[in-house]
Amino acid sequence: MKFKTKLILLFIGLAIATNGLLFIINSWQAGNMLRAQIGTTALSIAATASALLDGDLHATLVDPADAQGEAYKTLEAKLRKVRDANRRDDVQLKFVYTTTPSPKDQGVDLFVVDAEEEGPDKSLLGDIYKQKDVPGTIPTSYEENQVQPVFIEDQWGTWLTANSPLRSSAGKSVGVVSVDIDAQKVLEKLNALKLIGLTALALSILLAIGLAVYFSNTMARPLKEMRRAVNAIGEGKLETRLDTSSGDEFAEVALAVNEMAAGLQQRDIFKGTLVRYMSSQLAEKIL
């Protein structure tokens, strides 16, 4: 492999290694920062909604038929106000609802009040909250504020979910208020950041290629001159000399080549003098 090719591959490898590592680190940090920022917003909304709801009233909703009563409608109206006030482009809030642990099945959560209007997105009182087992997911906490560290996938889509406990007047937890942020918008932002990073990576590789070609040509030029000079000296052109004005390592090699050429030239002069007085074989032996 030629020196020029090696140098180009070295520059490209360094560009990919350094910028690729920076891209991975920046993407990871950007993703964490974006999730943390949106998670904080979602938790703030959930905590506000929890403070507005009457926990004692919420505790009375135990049967699907209770959804027709005034208690359900009162809580539903408050949740809708919270939902509508926070459905903004910068938040992408989708669902606000409450859940409670199932009294019969451990580890199962049931919907209680959902702010959605009647339709396919409406969860009814007593419906099972189906959450897929995503690595990193933590169980819903009914005792403390919580933001899921990963995106949650359920029957409606993929979400970033925050929960805030809903308590009765006695301080007992009677459920949680959950807020779902549309993760598709979050993923779009992350993908946009990744695209910017990939573009920067591609530009850095192109720049590395350009620099590699430039420097390889610059560094290969004195090597080509040395090869030309050595070939000329080998052909008997002992007057050949290389430029030594660069002052670098190439100049040191060029100086050695020049000294070699001068020595060979001097040897030929001595030989020419000696053969005047003795045989060429003896002159060669003396030299």
Protein Blocks (a to p, Z undefined) as FASTA:
>chain_A
ZZklmmmmmmmmmmmmmmmmmmmmmmmmmmmmmmmmmmmmmmmmmmmmmmmpcfklmmmm
mbfklmmmmklmmmmmmmmmmmmmmmcfklopabdcdddddfkbghiacdfbdcbdcdjk
lccehiacdddddehiacddfkbccddfbdcddfkbccdddddddddfkopafbdcdddd
dfklmmmmmmmmmmmmmmmmmmmmmmmmmmmmmmmmmmmmmmmmmmmmmmmmmnopambc
cdfklopaklmmmmmmmmmmmmmmmmmmmmmmmmmmmcfklmmmmZZ
